[in-house]
Structures are given as C-alpha cells and as structure tokens.
Amino acid sequence: MENLKILEWNINGRSSNKPLPEFVFSEILKREPDVAVLLEFNGTNNARKIKKVLSEYHVFHYDGAPYAPNFDKSGNGILMAIKKGKFDEESISEHHPDQLSDDDPDWFTIECSLLNKKKISITGIHVRPMYKISESDMDKNCESKDIDIVDSQRRKNQIEKIIKQNSNLETQIQVIVGDFNYGPHVTKFLSSCKWNSDNKDYFEKEPKGHELNWQNIIDMLRINGFCKNPDFSPYSPLGTSWKGYNLDWLVIRKIRGVNTQIDKSSDYNSLDWEFAKNYQKNYTDGYLVPEGYFVRTDPGHPDHAIFTAEIRIS
C-alpha cells in the first residue's frame, strides 16, 4: 500500500510575473505534499525561489503557451513539484502545450514511475474562461447573454480534451487535479444560441433545449474511464475553493488492475483558507469567503483555497 499526498493551489500569478508572497512557500512546506501543483504560475525568479525552497523536490514549470493563430498573448503557466525519494528519478518526463486553441486548457503533465515501478501520470489543469467574443463569432440571432453559454461549452470542451488526452497515456495510474472553472453551480440552457466556428460546431452534440450542467461533465469523465467505482464523481474536500463555489477538483483513472482510490477519510484532505489571515481588508480588490476570510484578488496573490487530498495505491 502506498499513499500520495497531493497539493493543488491556484496562486493567481496570471501573466504578472510579480514576486510570490513569502507565505506561499511556508504554506506548501508545512503540508509536506508528495506532489505540489501551482496554477497560474509565472516568473523565472519565482521558479528559482521555489526550487531553492523545495530542495527536497524535483521541480518543473513552464510560463504558458501562446494562443494560435496570432500568438499575440499566452495562457497561464503551471509549476509541478514531486518529492525526491518517492519517485524513480530516471523515469521522469514532462509534457506541456506549445500553443493553445480555444479548446485547450493550460495543462502540464509529469509521467514517471513510483519506486514500486507502477507508472503514474499527474496532470495539472487550468480551464481558461472566455471573457469576450467577437460579433463575427456569434450568430446574428444570438443574444449577448448567450456568451455565457458559449463560454460554458468551451470550458466543457477543454475538460474533455485533457481527459481524452490522458486516456491515451500508457501509465497505470492517471491523476488530474486543478481548477476546472466548472462545478455543480453551473447550469446553462442551450435553447437560443447557435455557435458558428470554422473548425467546430460547439453545439453540434447539444441540441436545442439541452441543459449543460455538472452532470454532463461527470458523464463525460465516466465514458473516458475516470470516476469509476468507488469514486463516482470528481472529488473536492468539504468547503469552497473560490468565491463560495467549488472549482478545484481531483479525478483519477486506474488501469491494468492497479487499485487506486481517493482516501476520503484522510485528515489530509482540505480546502484551506487560513493563508488569507495574511491579507488585510484595506484592499479594493478582494472578497469574503464563507469561511470568514478576506481574500485579495489582485495578480500575484493566491485567490483560491489550498486544495489537499490523499490517494491510496495498492
């Protein structure tokens, strides 16, 4: 039996390259994860500091891939750290996108072997919201409010793309963790908008009157081999991860007879906002979470809860 402690945290670096607050490093260290995934990570100096602080880890990162076809801006970076002595160092390989389309999330995958020779892949994912859309991309009969529908469909497409991509890996254990930017609070009715695209009809599989919601995501995960017994849906500890919602999730896929499951009784599992005690309420950019903390939202300051969970492998 082997346990893996996983930490995932959207640290809200975006493309700012601002120095991370000092508490970010201490918060990671005190939790002693086997795997740490930091989303919206940017900055060479930040990466250098992380590698110095996490000296007991193999640390990998990239600063985000450019958007095709214009390459005029980039997605957000991801940093991943895996604990030395837990994985076979010679087996480690890293993968990330070279460019992004509308259907691509920010993602970073580490493939390696545990010391017991079981092959594992760990993917950090950040699903990218769509904040605006050109008029040429919208059907003339589509109301402006339906931008939200197109955005939700695109988010689903991004999740589906990374799920199918991982399904093609040869690893015996597949772990995906991150900010899905989607959750049980999402319900959209696809009744008044048709999405036009040169490369894909986003609503081709979603007929008029169809409801786009969290159950669609769960069904898509199950079809692709994730969220099987006993983990029937994406996992999140009790609590909220962003502005009162659950956006951060963990899913696993096990193949070739390896018994892997989320240890839902572990004391390690948490959505922790305690780091926000470092923030003061005299900032204009921020919000209160149900847990009682004020959270800064300006770039360079984490605005998601620290997600921790433990999985069992036998």
Wavefront OBJ file of the C-alpha trace (Angstrom):
o trace
v 0.000 0.000 0.000
v 1.336 3.418 -0.953
v -0.230 6.812 -0.266
v 0.315 10.019 -2.234
v -0.419 13.415 -0.715
v -1.380 15.947 -3.365
v -1.489 19.742 -3.018
v -3.031 21.959 -5.703
v -3.238 25.749 -5.462
v -4.231 28.455 -7.931
v -1.840 31.196 -6.875
v -3.292 33.820 -9.240
v 0.005 34.817 -10.824
v -1.584 35.153 -14.253
v 0.940 36.959 -16.500
v 2.043 39.474 -13.876
v 5.451 37.945 -13.031
v 5.085 39.552 -9.612
v 7.059 38.016 -6.729
v 5.008 35.491 -4.782
v 4.201 36.399 -1.176
v 6.555 34.692 1.278
v 3.702 32.808 2.914
v 3.161 30.775 -0.278
v 6.399 28.880 0.337
v 5.748 28.228 4.025
v 2.176 27.072 3.344
v 3.449 24.438 0.906
v 6.275 23.271 3.134
v 4.184 22.786 6.252
v 1.797 20.461 4.379
v 4.631 18.218 3.152
v 2.914 17.093 -0.080
v 4.310 14.350 -2.273
v 3.045 16.291 -5.293
v 2.503 20.063 -5.489
v 0.710 21.702 -8.414
v 0.687 25.510 -8.636
v -1.654 27.004 -11.236
v -1.423 30.425 -12.898
v 2.277 30.338 -12.124
v 4.623 32.770 -13.844
v 8.075 34.226 -13.408
v 11.628 32.919 -13.651
v 12.506 34.433 -10.282
v 9.500 32.743 -8.670
v 10.559 29.407 -10.158
v 14.110 29.912 -8.914
v 12.827 30.658 -5.400
v 10.506 27.638 -5.419
v 13.366 25.340 -6.473
v 15.502 26.696 -3.660
v 12.807 26.356 -1.002
v 11.589 22.957 -2.221
v 15.061 21.448 -2.286
v 13.641 18.013 -1.464
v 11.570 18.029 -4.658
v 12.062 17.706 -8.390
v 10.573 20.968 -9.707
v 9.289 21.572 -13.257
v 7.439 24.531 -14.751
v 6.534 26.417 -17.905
v 5.309 30.003 -18.222
v 2.344 29.421 -20.530
v 1.839 28.680 -24.218
v 0.850 31.284 -26.852
v -2.618 31.419 -28.387
v -2.910 30.350 -32.027
v -3.224 31.643 -34.684
v -1.984 35.167 -33.838
v 0.363 34.262 -30.958
v -0.196 37.741 -29.520
v -0.794 36.536 -25.957
v -0.177 33.494 -23.804
v -2.006 31.270 -21.382
v -1.004 30.874 -17.760
v 1.911 28.775 -16.587
v 1.937 25.797 -14.221
v 4.576 24.576 -11.780
v 4.756 20.984 -10.546
v 6.965 19.549 -7.809
v 7.317 15.860 -6.951
v 9.075 14.640 -3.835
v 12.506 13.067 -4.116
v 12.656 9.529 -2.805
v 9.024 8.902 -3.759
v 9.518 8.509 -7.499
v 12.080 6.904 -9.788
v 14.163 9.889 -10.895
v 15.311 8.214 -14.114
v 11.715 7.734 -15.298
v 10.530 11.367 -15.101
v 9.333 13.116 -18.264
v 7.368 16.347 -18.639
v 4.843 17.498 -21.246
v 3.010 20.782 -21.848
v 1.381 22.559 -24.820
v 3.439 24.551 -27.317
v 0.409 26.586 -28.367
v -3.237 26.934 -27.344
v -6.525 26.886 -29.230
v -9.967 27.747 -27.829
v -10.391 24.106 -26.831
v -7.105 23.879 -24.925
v -6.778 24.445 -21.189
v -3.479 25.321 -19.594
v -2.017 21.934 -18.665
v 1.189 20.294 -17.527
v 1.774 16.528 -17.276
v 4.510 14.641 -15.447
v 4.963 10.951 -16.303
v 7.123 8.822 -14.032
v 7.287 5.610 -12.003
v 6.832 5.113 -8.311
v 9.612 3.261 -6.533
v 7.428 0.131 -6.743
v 7.661 0.504 -10.574
v 3.989 1.415 -11.065
v 3.739 4.027 -13.809
v 1.847 7.202 -12.949
v 0.912 10.418 -14.757
v -0.002 13.583 -12.893
v -1.658 16.410 -14.821
v -2.280 19.906 -13.533
v -5.068 21.688 -15.394
v -6.396 25.236 -15.512
v -9.524 25.621 -17.655
v -9.495 29.039 -19.309
v -12.655 31.187 -19.133
v -13.665 33.240 -22.154
v -14.129 36.886 -21.223
v -15.217 38.260 -24.588
v -16.177 37.104 -28.064
v -16.219 38.902 -31.404
v -19.503 39.602 -33.182
v -18.321 37.598 -36.175
v -18.221 34.516 -33.952
v -21.835 34.830 -32.886
v -24.956 34.004 -34.855
v -26.962 37.167 -35.647
v -29.951 35.776 -33.750
v -27.906 35.132 -30.634
v -28.479 37.423 -27.657
v -25.429 38.856 -25.918
v -26.251 36.977 -22.713
v -25.591 33.737 -24.582
v -21.883 34.487 -24.452
v -22.112 32.735 -21.078
v -23.455 29.636 -22.808
v -20.648 29.592 -25.359
v -18.159 30.100 -22.530
v -19.586 27.140 -20.586
v -19.457 24.928 -23.671
v -15.858 25.902 -24.313
v -14.941 25.064 -20.725
v -16.510 21.651 -21.152
v -14.564 21.174 -24.401
v -11.311 21.986 -22.605
v -12.021 19.466 -19.844
v -12.978 16.833 -22.410
v -9.827 17.420 -24.434
v -7.488 16.888 -21.471
v -9.472 13.841 -20.310
v -9.188 12.183 -23.735
v -5.539 13.152 -23.959
v -4.829 11.425 -20.637
v -6.884 8.398 -21.637
v -4.309 7.734 -24.358
v -1.378 7.594 -21.937
v 0.264 4.265 -21.125
v 0.509 4.922 -17.380
v -1.222 2.590 -14.925
v -2.381 5.430 -12.684
v -3.641 8.740 -14.053
v -4.232 11.722 -11.790
v -5.752 15.004 -12.954
v -6.060 17.860 -10.486
v -6.694 21.554 -10.900
v -9.008 24.458 -11.499
v -11.752 23.135 -13.781
v -13.543 26.511 -13.653
v -16.703 24.410 -13.536
v -18.833 22.932 -10.794
v -22.307 21.923 -9.581
v -23.422 25.567 -9.655
v -23.236 25.697 -13.488
v -26.469 25.192 -15.435
v -26.959 26.624 -18.941
v -29.869 26.066 -21.330
v -28.837 25.729 -24.967
v -32.062 26.982 -26.475
v -31.464 30.330 -28.181
v -27.902 30.399 -29.443
v -26.016 28.683 -32.227
v -22.223 28.849 -32.154
v -20.507 29.294 -35.514
v -16.885 28.237 -35.883
v -14.724 27.303 -38.827
v -13.303 24.301 -37.043
v -16.167 23.076 -34.887
v -19.859 23.488 -34.196
v -19.749 23.700 -30.428
v -23.416 22.844 -30.082
v -23.395 20.007 -32.588
v -23.709 17.493 -29.743
v -26.009 19.686 -27.669
v -29.436 20.036 -29.370
v -31.726 22.953 -28.673
v -33.335 22.776 -25.263
v -30.474 20.701 -23.877
v -29.213 21.561 -20.410
v -25.464 21.938 -19.947
v -24.540 21.226 -16.339
v -22.171 19.425 -13.964
v -23.734 16.039 -14.681
v -22.592 16.391 -18.313
v -19.021 16.679 -17.042
v -19.411 13.634 -14.773
v -20.870 11.554 -17.624
v -18.038 12.568 -19.943
v -15.452 11.592 -17.304
v -17.054 8.172 -16.785
v -17.220 7.462 -20.515
v -13.468 8.021 -20.644
v -12.686 5.744 -17.703
v -12.451 8.277 -14.887
v -14.661 8.442 -11.792
v -15.267 4.707 -11.657
v -16.244 2.796 -8.506
v -15.804 3.890 -5.735
v -15.099 7.465 -6.929
v -18.335 8.199 -8.757
v -17.662 11.888 -9.392
v -14.785 14.409 -9.282
v -13.537 14.855 -5.733
v -13.287 18.007 -3.683
v -12.983 18.194 0.119
v -15.721 19.910 2.092
v -15.740 23.671 1.751
v -15.361 26.113 -1.121
v -12.405 26.861 -3.366
v -13.287 30.234 -4.954
v -15.899 32.875 -4.108
v -18.202 30.378 -2.423
v -18.008 27.845 -5.266
v -16.176 24.571 -5.885
v -13.997 24.930 -8.970
v -10.977 22.811 -7.992
v -11.270 19.031 -8.452
v -9.339 15.774 -8.407
v -10.068 12.789 -10.663
v -8.191 9.522 -11.095
v -8.177 6.718 -13.649
v -6.792 3.301 -12.859
v -5.984 0.619 -15.416
v -4.267 -2.759 -15.601
v -5.519 -3.947 -12.240
v -3.925 -1.257 -10.071
v -6.158 -0.455 -7.108
v -6.123 3.336 -6.760
v -8.680 5.447 -4.961
v -9.081 8.722 -3.138
v -8.805 8.268 0.627
v -11.856 10.310 1.560
v -11.343 9.627 5.277
v -7.843 11.141 5.331
v -7.219 14.096 7.642
v -5.001 15.495 4.906
v -7.989 16.336 2.703
v -8.863 20.015 2.940
v -9.883 23.239 1.245
v -7.899 25.606 3.436
v -8.294 29.391 3.516
v -6.169 30.013 6.586
v -3.414 31.566 4.444
v -5.736 34.559 3.944
v -5.008 35.693 7.509
v -2.002 37.352 5.845
v -4.361 39.697 3.961
v -5.889 42.893 5.317
v -9.273 44.354 4.382
v -7.909 47.703 3.191
v -7.511 46.433 -0.375
v -10.088 47.298 -3.003
v -9.592 44.051 -4.953
v -10.867 41.142 -2.907
v -13.797 39.239 -1.478
v -15.005 37.486 1.654
v -15.238 33.701 1.635
v -17.892 31.761 3.611
v -15.088 30.525 5.867
v -14.743 34.102 7.137
v -11.518 35.276 5.486
v -10.886 38.275 3.234
v -9.029 37.225 0.068
v -7.052 39.518 -2.210
v -7.646 39.055 -5.941
v -5.014 41.329 -7.499
v -2.489 39.345 -9.590
v 0.308 37.739 -7.655
v -1.814 36.928 -4.600
v -3.492 33.498 -4.269
v -7.282 33.740 -4.531
v -8.219 30.032 -4.339
v -8.246 27.756 -1.328
v -5.312 25.388 -0.871
v -6.611 22.021 -2.112
v -5.076 18.946 -0.472
v -6.082 15.307 -0.874
v -4.599 11.861 -0.346
v -4.854 8.866 -2.677
v -4.147 5.192 -1.893
v -2.338 2.897 -4.320
v -2.041 -0.852 -3.884
l 1 2 3 4 5 6 7 8 9 10 11 12 13 14 15 16 17 18 19 20 21 22 23 24 25 26 27 28 29 30 31 32 33 34 35 36 37 38 39 40 41 42 43 44 45 46 47 48 49 50 51 52 53 54 55 56 57 58 59 60 61 62 63 64 65 66 67 68 69 70 71 72 73 74 75 76 77 78 79 80 81 82 83 84 85 86 87 88 89 90 91 92 93 94 95 96 97 98 99 100 101 102 103 104 105 106 107 108 109 110 111 112 113 114 115 116 117 118 119 120 121 122 123 124 125 126 127 128 129 130 131 132 133 134 135 136 137 138 139 140 141 142 143 144 145 146 147 148 149 150 151 152 153 154 155 156 157 158 159 160 161 162 163 164 165 166 167 168 169 170 171 172 173 174 175 176 177 178 179 180 181 182 183 184 185 186 187 188 189 190 191 192 193 194 195 196 197 198 199 200 201 202 203 204 205 206 207 208 209 210 211 212 213 214 215 216 217 218 219 220 221 222 223 224 225 226 227 228 229 230 231 232 233 234 235 236 237 238 239 240 241 242 243 244 245 246 247 248 249 250 251 252 253 254 255 256 257 258 259 260 261 262 263 264 265 266 267 268 269 270 271 272 273 274 275 276 277 278 279 280 281 282 283 284 285 286 287 288 289 290 291 292 293 294 295 296 297 298 299 300 301 302 303 304 305 306 307 308 309 310 311 312 313 314
